[in-house]
Amino acid sequence: MKTKIFNKLPTVPTTLLPVKYVRLNLEGSLNPQKQFQLQKRETQLHHTEELDGATAYIKQKIRQYDGTEIKSRMEHVLQQWLLESRQLYGQFPVYPTEEDNGSTTLFRQMTVQEVQEIVDK
């Protein structure tokens, strides 16, 4: 087997280009784990703020709805009480005094006799 002989090229002296090495500021940079923790904390804070905002909005809507609902229920109970008293006695009853706990007496379950006692006072 013949070995191939390559033509030798003449060697020319070469000069290397000067390279500037940039020094990285490693003190200010974070390792990936710390960077991930910071990003996670920021995300959690953002989600907490969104949740607090949503919670406040939901509470406001519930208060608005419940306030309207409670008001309509109270009106219904008062109207019912007035109409029942008028049907029973032919006149509208006197509103209960503070000594009789005012309107709270109207919202508890009462018998006809208890209603008559309030009307007779």
VMD Tcl script that draws the C-alpha trace (Angstrom):
set ca {
  {0.00 0.00 0.00}
  {1.23 3.32 -0.96}
  {1.08 6.17 1.45}
  {0.03 9.46 0.18}
  {2.36 12.28 0.71}
  {0.78 15.64 1.00}
  {2.31 18.66 -0.43}
  {3.70 20.69 2.31}
  {2.70 24.27 2.19}
  {5.18 26.78 3.31}
  {4.42 28.08 6.79}
  {3.90 31.76 7.08}
  {4.25 33.41 10.44}
  {0.90 34.80 11.56}
  {0.06 37.32 14.17}
  {-2.91 36.96 16.45}
  {-5.39 39.76 16.79}
  {-5.54 41.35 20.19}
  {-8.59 40.22 22.21}
  {-10.20 42.34 24.87}
  {-11.64 40.35 27.68}
  {-14.83 41.78 29.13}
  {-15.10 41.33 32.83}
  {-18.59 40.22 33.82}
  {-20.13 41.75 36.89}
  {-20.89 38.54 38.70}
  {-21.60 40.25 42.00}
  {-24.75 41.95 40.65}
  {-26.09 39.00 38.74}
  {-28.12 36.33 40.46}
  {-27.83 32.66 40.13}
  {-30.78 31.00 38.41}
  {-32.31 29.70 41.62}
  {-32.43 33.14 43.28}
  {-33.69 34.70 40.07}
  {-36.47 32.10 39.93}
  {-37.39 32.79 43.57}
  {-37.59 36.54 42.91}
  {-39.74 35.99 39.84}
  {-41.97 33.59 41.78}
  {-42.37 36.12 44.62}
  {-43.31 38.88 42.15}
  {-45.86 36.60 40.50}
  {-47.34 35.66 43.87}
  {-47.63 39.33 44.84}
  {-49.33 40.11 41.54}
  {-51.79 37.25 42.00}
  {-52.46 38.27 45.61}
  {-53.26 41.81 44.49}
  {-55.63 40.46 41.83}
  {-57.30 38.19 44.38}
  {-57.73 41.04 46.87}
  {-59.25 43.21 44.16}
  {-61.60 40.43 43.09}
  {-62.54 39.71 46.70}
  {-63.37 43.36 47.33}
  {-65.44 43.49 44.13}
  {-67.34 40.32 45.07}
  {-68.01 41.60 48.60}
  {-69.32 44.87 47.17}
  {-71.67 43.02 44.80}
  {-72.90 40.74 47.59}
  {-73.57 43.73 49.86}
  {-75.38 45.47 47.04}
  {-77.50 42.40 46.30}
  {-78.08 41.48 49.96}
  {-78.91 45.07 50.85}
  {-81.57 45.18 48.16}
  {-82.83 41.72 49.09}
  {-83.00 42.48 52.82}
  {-84.74 45.78 52.15}
  {-87.39 44.12 49.99}
  {-87.92 41.36 52.58}
  {-88.35 43.91 55.37}
  {-90.81 45.91 53.28}
  {-92.77 42.76 52.54}
  {-92.92 41.78 56.24}
  {-94.04 45.27 57.26}
  {-96.68 45.43 54.55}
  {-97.92 41.98 55.46}
  {-98.12 42.94 59.13}
  {-100.03 46.13 58.35}
  {-102.48 44.38 56.02}
  {-103.10 41.45 58.38}
  {-103.69 43.81 61.28}
  {-106.08 45.92 59.21}
  {-108.03 42.84 58.09}
  {-108.29 41.54 61.65}
  {-109.20 44.79 63.40}
  {-110.51 47.09 60.68}
  {-107.81 49.72 61.28}
  {-104.09 50.08 60.84}
  {-102.13 49.22 63.97}
  {-99.96 51.57 65.96}
  {-96.29 50.99 65.31}
  {-94.65 49.25 68.30}
  {-92.82 51.53 70.74}
  {-89.17 51.25 71.71}
  {-90.22 49.61 74.96}
  {-91.73 46.81 72.87}
  {-88.47 46.59 70.84}
  {-89.89 48.54 67.90}
  {-89.82 46.82 64.53}
  {-87.99 43.75 65.86}
  {-91.30 42.55 67.29}
  {-92.72 42.61 63.76}
  {-90.02 40.33 62.38}
  {-90.45 37.49 64.82}
  {-93.09 34.84 64.40}
  {-96.20 35.89 66.32}
  {-99.56 34.38 67.00}
  {-102.81 36.25 66.44}
  {-103.08 36.91 70.18}
  {-99.63 38.54 70.28}
  {-100.56 40.77 67.35}
  {-103.79 41.72 69.11}
  {-101.86 42.65 72.26}
  {-99.64 44.99 70.23}
  {-102.65 46.56 68.51}
  {-104.55 47.02 71.78}
  {-101.70 48.96 73.40}
}
mol new
graphics top color blue
foreach p $ca { graphics top sphere $p radius 0.5 }
foreach p [lrange $ca 0 end-1] q [lrange $ca 1 end] { graphics top cylinder $p $q radius 0.2 }
display resetview
